[in-house]
């Protein structure tokens, strides 16, 4: 039962750090050593953040730009939901319910959002917490009536419990 995190700005992404850390702390698939490391870094985060405020903001801006770049790759023309064969007398087939194609590209979950050379820009808590996430796409199951995001919108998910039955946030 994974968690997905969809953000609306770099400030919102920065505000999700505690939410992500709280999830990792209770994630049943996360190793205890990772949970312990997050908690230990969290104790010194506020004092360390004071000296890295600007670089922290710039870092969150860079991670946000990487996610936005994924969403900007959205195709202008939505793919056809029906397959048409002009030589056939059969009606065009329809996709199965819940399989509406997304107009966003499929995100590569191995894409690096957290780069080793950026570690000095932020606190260990921020870097380690963000390292527990990977890019993902919002699936149809998680695009309920309260969702502000289109099916396929790029976001983040926990690397430990990611999967087809993941919950969204």
C-alpha positions as CSV (number, residue, x, y, z in Angstrom):
1,X,0.0,0.0,0.0
2,X,2.3,2.8,-1.3
3,X,2.0,6.5,-0.9
4,X,2.1,9.0,-3.8
5,X,2.8,12.7,-3.4
6,X,1.5,15.2,-6.0
7,X,2.6,18.8,-5.6
8,X,1.4,22.1,-6.9
9,X,4.6,24.2,-6.4
10,X,8.2,24.0,-5.1
11,X,7.0,25.5,-1.8
12,X,4.3,22.7,-1.5
13,X,7.0,20.2,-2.3
14,X,9.1,21.6,0.6
15,X,6.1,21.4,2.8
16,X,5.7,17.7,2.0
17,X,9.0,16.8,3.6
18,X,7.4,16.0,7.0
19,X,4.5,14.2,5.3
20,X,6.9,12.0,3.4
21,X,9.1,11.4,6.5
22,X,6.0,10.5,8.5
23,X,4.9,8.0,5.9
24,X,8.4,6.5,5.7
25,X,8.3,6.1,9.5
26,X,5.2,3.9,9.3
27,X,5.8,2.3,5.9
28,X,5.6,-1.5,6.4
29,X,8.0,-2.0,3.5
30,X,10.7,0.5,4.6
31,X,13.7,-1.0,6.4
32,X,14.2,-0.1,10.0
33,X,17.7,1.4,9.3
34,X,16.1,3.9,6.9
35,X,13.4,4.8,9.4
36,X,16.1,5.3,12.1
37,X,18.2,7.5,9.8
38,X,15.2,9.8,9.0
39,X,14.4,10.2,12.7
40,X,18.0,11.0,13.6
41,X,18.3,13.6,10.8
42,X,14.9,15.1,11.7
43,X,16.2,16.2,15.2
44,X,18.8,18.5,13.7
45,X,16.9,19.6,10.6
46,X,15.5,22.9,12.0
47,X,18.9,24.2,13.3
48,X,20.7,23.2,10.1
49,X,18.0,24.7,7.9
50,X,18.7,28.2,9.3
51,X,22.1,28.2,7.6
52,X,20.9,26.7,4.3
53,X,17.6,28.5,3.8
54,X,18.4,29.9,0.4
55,X,20.1,26.8,-1.0
56,X,17.3,24.7,0.4
57,X,14.7,26.8,-1.5
58,X,16.8,26.6,-4.7
59,X,17.1,22.8,-4.3
60,X,13.3,22.4,-3.9
61,X,12.9,24.6,-7.0
62,X,15.3,22.3,-9.0
63,X,13.4,19.2,-8.0
64,X,10.1,20.9,-8.8
65,X,11.4,21.9,-12.2
66,X,12.3,18.3,-12.9
67,X,8.7,17.2,-12.1
68,X,7.2,20.1,-14.1
69,X,9.4,19.3,-17.1
70,X,7.7,15.8,-17.0
71,X,4.3,17.4,-17.0
72,X,5.1,19.8,-19.7
73,X,5.8,16.9,-22.0
74,X,2.1,16.4,-22.1
75,X,0.9,15.8,-25.6
76,X,-1.2,18.5,-27.1
77,X,-3.5,16.0,-28.9
78,X,-5.0,13.3,-26.7
79,X,-4.7,9.8,-28.1
80,X,-7.7,8.4,-29.7
81,X,-9.8,6.2,-27.4
82,X,-11.0,4.0,-30.3
83,X,-9.1,2.0,-32.8
84,X,-10.4,2.6,-36.3
85,X,-9.9,0.3,-39.3
86,X,-11.3,1.8,-42.5
87,X,-11.3,-1.6,-44.1
88,X,-13.4,-3.3,-41.5
89,X,-17.2,-3.5,-41.2
90,X,-17.0,-4.1,-37.4
91,X,-17.5,-1.1,-35.1
92,X,-14.4,0.4,-33.6
93,X,-13.3,-1.2,-30.4
94,X,-13.4,0.6,-27.1
95,X,-10.8,0.5,-24.4
96,X,-11.6,-1.4,-21.3
97,X,-13.2,0.6,-18.5
98,X,-10.4,2.3,-16.5
99,X,-7.9,2.1,-19.2
100,X,-8.3,5.5,-20.7
101,X,-5.0,6.5,-22.1
102,X,-3.1,9.3,-20.4
103,X,-2.0,12.4,-22.3
104,X,1.1,12.6,-20.1
105,X,4.2,10.6,-20.8
106,X,4.9,7.6,-18.6
107,X,7.5,8.7,-16.0
108,X,10.6,6.7,-15.7
109,X,10.7,5.7,-12.0
110,X,14.5,5.5,-12.2
111,X,14.8,9.1,-13.2
112,X,17.1,10.9,-10.7
113,X,15.3,13.6,-8.8
114,X,17.9,13.7,-6.1
115,X,21.4,14.1,-7.4
116,X,24.5,13.4,-5.2
117,X,26.1,16.7,-6.1
118,X,23.1,18.6,-4.6
119,X,23.5,17.0,-1.1
120,X,25.5,20.0,0.2
121,X,22.7,22.4,-0.7
122,X,20.2,21.0,1.9
123,X,20.1,19.4,5.3
124,X,20.7,15.7,5.7
125,X,17.1,15.3,6.6
126,X,15.9,16.9,3.4
127,X,18.3,15.0,1.2
128,X,17.7,11.6,2.8
129,X,13.9,12.1,2.9
130,X,13.8,13.1,-0.8
131,X,16.0,10.1,-1.6
132,X,13.1,7.9,-0.4
133,X,10.9,9.0,-3.3
134,X,10.9,8.4,-7.0
135,X,8.9,9.8,-9.8
136,X,5.5,8.3,-10.7
137,X,2.3,8.9,-12.6
138,X,-1.2,9.3,-11.1
139,X,-3.2,6.3,-12.1
140,X,-6.9,6.1,-12.8
141,X,-7.6,4.4,-9.4
142,X,-6.2,7.3,-7.6
143,X,-7.8,10.0,-9.6
144,X,-11.0,10.3,-7.5
145,X,-13.5,13.1,-7.6
146,X,-11.4,15.2,-5.2
147,X,-8.3,15.0,-7.3
148,X,-6.8,18.2,-8.7
149,X,-4.6,16.3,-11.1
150,X,-5.3,14.6,-14.5
151,X,-4.7,10.9,-14.9
152,X,-1.0,10.5,-15.7
153,X,0.1,13.6,-13.9
154,X,3.7,13.2,-12.6
155,X,4.4,13.1,-8.9
156,X,6.4,11.3,-6.3
157,X,6.0,7.9,-4.5
158,X,7.7,6.1,-1.7
159,X,10.4,3.8,-3.1
160,X,9.7,1.2,-0.5
161,X,6.0,0.5,-1.0
162,X,5.4,1.7,-4.6
163,X,3.2,-0.5,-6.7
164,X,-0.2,-0.9,-8.3
165,X,-2.2,-0.6,-5.1
166,X,-0.6,2.6,-3.8
167,X,-2.6,5.3,-2.1
168,X,-2.3,8.9,-3.2
169,X,-1.9,12.1,-1.2
